[in-house]
Amino acid sequence: FLMIDSADHITPKTGLTITSQRSIDGAAFTATVNTATEISNGWYKINLAAADLNGDTVALRFTATGADSRNIGMVTQPT
């Protein structure tokens, strides 16, 4: 996922310490099991654990000082 500078809302933001949270099925946001790490050029990745995806709907929220928050919603598919 891409993190953008909050000063201009355009420029990819590097060197961030990201707070990653998840909400499962509309519950309160809590920390994800793993933390996000930078790939390069403002792009980051996170290895989501099974506990982070254990529901029908999952909302992910990534925040960091100096960057716009990034929100991602998903619907999981039963196996």
C-alpha positions in Angstrom: 0.0 0.0 0.0 1.1 3.5 -0.7 1.5 6.2 2.0 1.2 9.8 0.9 2.7 13.0 2.5 0.1 14.9 4.5 1.6 18.2 3.5 0.7 18.1 -0.2 -1.5 14.9 -0.4 0.4 13.8 -3.5 4.0 12.9 -2.8 4.8 9.3 -1.7 6.2 9.4 1.9 9.2 7.3 2.9 10.8 6.4 6.2 7.6 6.1 8.2 6.8 4.2 11.3 3.4 2.9 10.6 0.7 2.1 13.1 -1.5 -0.7 11.6 -4.9 -1.6 13.0 -7.7 -3.9 11.9 -11.4 -4.1 12.7 -13.1 -7.4 12.2 -16.9 -7.5 11.5 -17.4 -4.0 12.8 -15.6 -4.4 16.1 -13.3 -1.7 17.5 -10.0 -1.2 15.8 -7.1 -3.1 17.4 -3.4 -3.6 16.5 -2.5 -6.1 13.8 -0.4 -9.0 14.7 2.5 -7.9 12.5 3.9 -4.5 11.6 4.1 -2.8 8.2 7.6 -2.3 6.6 8.7 -0.1 3.8 9.4 -1.6 0.4 10.6 1.7 -1.2 9.4 5.0 -2.7 6.5 5.3 -0.2 5.2 1.8 -0.7 4.8 -0.5 2.4 3.8 -4.1 3.0 2.3 -6.1 5.8 2.1 -9.8 6.4 -1.4 -10.2 7.8 -1.9 -13.1 10.2 -4.9 -15.4 10.2 -6.1 -13.6 13.3 -6.2 -10.3 11.4 -8.6 -11.8 8.8 -10.8 -14.0 11.0 -14.2 -12.5 10.0 -16.6 -11.8 7.2 -15.5 -8.1 6.8 -12.1 -6.6 7.7 -11.2 -3.0 7.8 -7.5 -2.1 7.8 -6.2 1.3 8.9 -2.6 2.5 8.5 -1.5 5.8 10.0 1.9 7.5 10.5 3.0 11.0 11.5 3.3 13.2 8.4 1.3 11.0 6.2 -2.4 10.7 5.2 -4.1 7.7 6.7 -4.7 4.7 4.4 -7.9 2.7 4.9 -8.7 -0.5 3.1 -11.8 -2.6 3.4 -12.3 -6.2 2.3 -14.8 -9.0 2.4 -13.3 -12.4 3.1 -14.3 -15.5 1.2 -15.1 -18.7 3.2 -13.2 -21.8 2.3 
